[in-house]
Amino acid sequence: MVPGFARTARERLTIRHVLSILAFLAIFYGVTRDVDTLGAIVLALGLGETVEILRDTPSVDNRWVHAGIGVFVAVGSLAWFAYELTIAAATGGPAWFPGLTFLAGVWILLDARRDFLEEPTHESHSDLGTSEMMLILNHAHLVVDELQAGPKTVPELAEGCDLTESRVRDVLEFATDDGMICRVSDQEGSPARYALDESNVGGVAFVRSNGKRILRRLARPFRR
């Protein structure tokens, strides 16, 4: 597990990626001079990057990563809620918000429980976790922007979008199933190239293809 984690970390944490994060933090601090908020952002980014590396590591069971996220969100929300009700009560902080995030953490735990109950099969897009679905949609936006310039191969998309090739393939599998991206004809033996299907790109097409899928995902933990 450890060698796989280290290898995935090296693949994900490219110089360009790390520099972009440092630049964002430097700009935020230069504008706000708010050390407390900066620390919270650093913590959130660190946790987010760790989760993504774990998810991309083949030797790590993503079901446990999923459950760990749920525990972290639920416990962290309870601690935040207690803080708002006691120490920060005089400031009138939004006590309802940690209550909402606690419910989100419970939903994630129930969804992780569903992962353990179901037989491990090839993961279809209708069974993806909500966080994974949102991540793929975010990456899909990057890939679509990159394909505006014309057809490209997986390595070209990975370099242009600053993503790992495995993440690009996840997006391509998702987008080709929906008809948003298609594989273009190429010469035998040459790398496969992908292009946009303009008829399936746009706000209406996005809502049509993803609205029902998101609703099904929200209901997944409660299905029998």
C-alpha positions as CSV (number, residue, x, y, z in Angstrom):
1,M,0.0,0.0,0.0
2,V,2.7,2.5,1.0
3,P,4.7,2.2,-2.2
4,G,1.5,2.5,-4.3
5,F,0.5,5.6,-2.3
6,A,3.9,7.2,-2.8
7,R,3.9,6.4,-6.6
8,T,0.4,7.9,-7.0
9,A,1.4,11.0,-4.9
10,R,4.4,11.6,-7.2
11,E,2.1,11.3,-10.2
12,R,-0.5,13.6,-8.9
13,L,1.6,16.2,-7.1
14,T,3.4,17.5,-10.2
15,I,5.5,20.7,-9.9
16,R,2.8,22.6,-11.8
17,H,0.1,21.4,-9.5
18,V,2.0,22.2,-6.3
19,L,3.0,25.6,-7.6
20,S,-0.6,26.4,-8.4
21,I,-1.7,25.6,-4.9
22,L,1.1,27.7,-3.4
23,A,0.3,30.6,-5.6
24,F,-3.4,30.4,-4.6
25,L,-2.4,30.4,-0.9
26,A,0.0,33.3,-1.3
27,I,-2.6,35.4,-3.1
28,F,-5.2,34.6,-0.5
29,Y,-2.9,35.6,2.3
30,G,-1.7,38.7,0.5
31,V,-5.3,39.9,0.1
32,T,-6.8,38.9,3.4
33,R,-3.9,38.6,5.9
34,D,-6.2,36.2,7.7
35,V,-3.9,33.5,9.2
36,D,-6.8,31.5,10.8
37,T,-8.7,31.1,7.6
38,L,-5.5,30.4,5.7
39,G,-4.8,27.6,8.1
40,A,-8.2,26.1,7.6
41,I,-7.8,26.3,3.8
42,V,-4.4,24.5,4.1
43,L,-6.0,21.8,6.2
44,A,-8.8,21.4,3.7
45,L,-6.5,21.2,0.7
46,G,-4.2,18.8,2.5
47,L,-7.1,16.5,3.4
48,G,-8.5,16.8,-0.1
49,E,-5.3,15.9,-1.8
50,T,-4.7,13.0,0.5
51,V,-8.2,11.6,-0.3
52,E,-7.6,11.9,-4.0
53,I,-4.3,10.2,-3.8
54,L,-5.8,7.3,-1.8
55,R,-8.7,7.0,-4.3
56,D,-6.2,6.8,-7.2
57,T,-4.0,4.2,-5.4
58,P,-5.0,0.7,-6.8
59,S,-4.0,-1.1,-3.6
60,V,-6.4,1.0,-1.4
61,D,-10.0,-0.2,-1.0
62,N,-12.0,2.9,-1.9
63,R,-14.9,1.6,0.3
64,W,-12.8,2.4,3.4
65,V,-11.8,5.8,2.0
66,H,-15.5,6.5,1.5
67,A,-16.3,5.4,5.1
68,G,-13.4,7.4,6.5
69,I,-14.7,10.6,4.8
70,G,-18.1,10.0,6.3
71,V,-16.7,9.6,9.8
72,F,-14.5,12.6,9.5
73,V,-17.4,14.8,8.3
74,A,-19.8,13.6,10.9
75,V,-17.4,13.8,13.9
76,G,-16.0,17.1,12.7
77,S,-19.5,18.5,12.3
78,L,-20.4,17.5,15.8
79,A,-17.3,19.2,17.2
80,W,-18.1,22.3,15.2
81,F,-21.7,22.2,16.4
82,A,-20.6,22.0,20.0
83,Y,-18.2,24.9,19.5
84,E,-21.0,27.0,18.0
85,L,-23.3,26.3,20.9
86,T,-20.8,27.0,23.7
87,I,-17.6,29.0,22.9
88,A,-19.0,30.9,19.9
89,A,-22.5,31.3,21.2
90,A,-22.0,35.0,21.9
91,T,-20.9,35.7,18.4
92,G,-24.1,34.3,16.9
93,G,-22.4,31.8,14.6
94,P,-24.4,29.7,12.1
95,A,-25.2,26.7,14.3
96,W,-27.5,25.3,11.7
97,F,-24.7,24.8,9.2
98,P,-22.6,22.2,11.1
99,G,-26.0,20.4,11.7
100,L,-26.4,20.3,8.0
101,T,-22.9,19.0,7.4
102,F,-23.5,16.4,10.1
103,L,-26.4,15.1,8.1
104,A,-24.2,15.0,5.0
105,G,-21.7,13.0,7.0
106,V,-24.3,10.5,8.0
107,W,-25.5,10.2,4.4
108,I,-21.9,9.5,3.3
109,L,-21.7,6.8,6.0
110,L,-24.9,5.2,4.9
111,D,-23.7,5.3,1.3
112,A,-20.4,3.6,2.4
113,R,-22.5,0.9,4.2
114,R,-24.2,0.3,0.9
115,D,-20.8,-0.2,-0.7
116,F,-20.0,-3.0,1.8
117,L,-23.4,-4.7,1.5
118,E,-23.4,-4.9,-2.3
119,E,-21.3,-7.5,-4.2
120,P,-18.2,-5.9,-5.6
121,T,-18.8,-5.4,-9.3
122,H,-17.5,-3.2,-12.1
123,E,-18.5,0.3,-10.9
124,S,-21.0,1.9,-13.2
125,H,-21.6,5.6,-13.2
126,S,-25.0,5.2,-11.7
127,D,-23.3,3.7,-8.6
128,L,-20.6,6.2,-8.1
129,G,-20.3,8.1,-4.8
130,T,-21.6,11.6,-4.9
131,S,-18.1,13.0,-4.2
132,E,-16.7,10.9,-7.0
133,M,-19.5,12.0,-9.3
134,M,-18.9,15.7,-8.6
135,L,-15.2,15.2,-9.0
136,I,-15.7,13.6,-12.5
137,L,-18.1,16.3,-13.5
138,N,-15.5,18.9,-12.5
139,H,-12.7,17.1,-14.4
140,A,-15.1,16.7,-17.4
141,H,-15.4,20.5,-17.5
142,L,-11.6,20.7,-17.9
143,V,-11.5,18.0,-20.5
144,V,-14.3,19.6,-22.5
145,D,-12.5,23.0,-22.5
146,E,-9.3,21.3,-23.6
147,L,-11.1,19.5,-26.5
148,Q,-12.5,22.8,-27.8
149,A,-9.2,23.2,-29.6
150,G,-9.6,19.9,-31.4
151,P,-9.3,16.1,-31.0
152,K,-6.6,14.9,-28.5
153,T,-5.2,11.7,-27.1
154,V,-5.4,10.7,-23.4
155,P,-1.7,11.8,-22.7
156,E,-2.4,15.2,-24.3
157,L,-5.5,15.7,-22.3
158,A,-3.8,14.7,-19.1
159,E,-1.0,17.2,-19.7
160,G,-3.3,20.0,-20.8
161,C,-5.7,19.5,-17.9
162,D,-3.0,18.7,-15.3
163,L,-4.7,15.4,-14.4
164,T,-3.5,11.8,-14.2
165,E,-4.2,9.7,-17.2
166,S,-6.4,7.4,-15.1
167,R,-8.6,10.4,-14.2
168,V,-8.8,11.4,-17.8
169,R,-9.9,7.9,-18.7
170,D,-12.6,8.0,-16.0
171,V,-13.9,11.3,-17.6
172,L,-13.8,9.8,-21.1
173,E,-15.7,6.7,-20.0
174,F,-18.3,8.9,-18.4
175,A,-18.6,11.4,-21.2
176,T,-18.6,8.8,-24.1
177,D,-21.4,6.9,-22.4
178,D,-23.4,10.2,-22.4
179,G,-22.4,11.0,-26.0
180,M,-20.7,14.2,-25.0
181,I,-17.3,13.0,-26.2
182,C,-16.7,10.5,-29.0
183,R,-13.7,8.5,-30.2
184,V,-12.7,9.8,-33.6
185,S,-11.5,7.6,-36.4
186,D,-7.7,7.1,-36.6
187,Q,-5.2,5.1,-38.4
188,E,-4.6,1.6,-37.1
189,G,-1.8,1.5,-34.5
190,S,-1.9,5.2,-33.7
191,P,-3.1,6.5,-30.3
192,A,-6.8,6.9,-29.9
193,R,-8.1,10.5,-30.1
194,Y,-11.2,12.0,-28.7
195,A,-13.4,14.9,-29.8
196,L,-16.5,16.8,-28.7
197,D,-19.9,16.0,-30.0
198,E,-21.2,19.5,-30.1
199,S,-24.9,18.4,-30.2
200,N,-24.5,17.0,-26.6
201,V,-22.6,20.0,-25.1
202,G,-24.4,22.8,-23.3
203,G,-26.5,23.6,-20.3
204,V,-29.7,21.8,-21.4
205,A,-27.8,18.7,-22.3
206,F,-25.9,18.8,-19.0
207,V,-29.1,19.0,-17.0
208,R,-30.8,16.3,-19.1
209,S,-28.0,13.8,-18.8
210,N,-27.0,14.3,-15.2
211,G,-30.1,15.5,-13.3
212,K,-31.7,12.0,-13.0
213,R,-28.3,10.4,-12.2
214,I,-27.7,12.8,-9.3
215,L,-31.1,12.1,-7.9
216,R,-30.6,8.4,-8.1
217,R,-27.3,8.7,-6.3
218,L,-28.9,10.7,-3.5
219,A,-31.5,8.0,-3.0
220,R,-29.0,5.1,-3.2
221,P,-28.3,4.6,0.6
222,F,-32.0,4.2,1.2
223,R,-32.7,1.6,-1.5
224,R,-33.4,-1.9,-0.5
